[in-house]
């Protein structure tokens, strides 16, 4: 893959983590229990940490001069973000947040396992190797909640099934192959998405079975995030995330 | 690591400098566990001599650990007392693991009410398994339960003891 494609591939890794981290951060002070408030924001922190590493690496591949992680996070416009539509979906209720996390965690885990094992980009491999340790905890946490809610009361079961049904249309995008995926897989950096899909299917199915939830049919799938076409709520997320650094470009801690 | 300059005088100086910088860094504490040094924690990996100055190699614990910035600054400040040109290098690979925490540090954690990581990180049963037993650091009872796999910092989980009823933190195995 050429340098520009390489950068795009790293941006996707960074953007997925950044946007989901930002969404989880919105729960700070609002989660249903103190432990969950701490859990969701801890996961957000891990994701923002992964973002910093991936975006810094992506920025080092910029054509003219190096871009920093902050420049990439705070000074790009909507169309330049390539995250999955799934991760930008609003938090909804706690079940929506958990299902969104659950669907993403296993995708992120299997993708990171591949990246950690390749040698096309050893810096990305190092970031992924570290991220795996964190994602395992995230996947464990989200799976247990899916089971607890699904196999809980009639109310929790029906609500989490509804979350699953509504978010399912965003899962197709995770496995849709485009030119970056083809070039990425050819170089070794990115995984073959078909093989990730097989692993993801069995991990998701096993948890859904324990949760007594019904896996939705693979119907029409909403796509666009990977090519910068986002859902309506994304602009509001960016406005909130970017307002301070855009208003005060030289602000420092 | 390769040392610059071939003459014996310079390499002896390099060895001595590495030694004093290392000694200086023994007093740099982990800001989130102030009773433990970054060396005990396995965060400080090595001090080497390159291009005429020392380089302190550190490996962050969690990707988003906010302590990494502070640790970098404190390492730099401590090392520059002995070598004004010292630099810090962040090594991402191999990824930090709780296996690197020294026995002395584990003992200090227990003394400070934090249950140290159990087992080795390559043993998946200790990572997220439900059957792990984390003894209470206060009353030593093995009858404890996981309250949440996440705690006050990225590296800790929240537990409570069924015997003495005290809540406590557990340093997660990664």
Interface residues (C-beta under 8 A of the other chain):
Chain A: X35 X36 X38 X39 X42 X43 X45 X46 X47 X48 X49 X50 X52 X53 X122 X123 X125 X126 X127 X129 X130 X131 X133 X134 X136 X137 X140 X141
Chain B: X62 X63 X64 X65 X66 X92 X93 X94 X95 X96 X97 X121 X127 X128 X147 X148 X149 X150 X151 X152 X154 X158 X172 X174
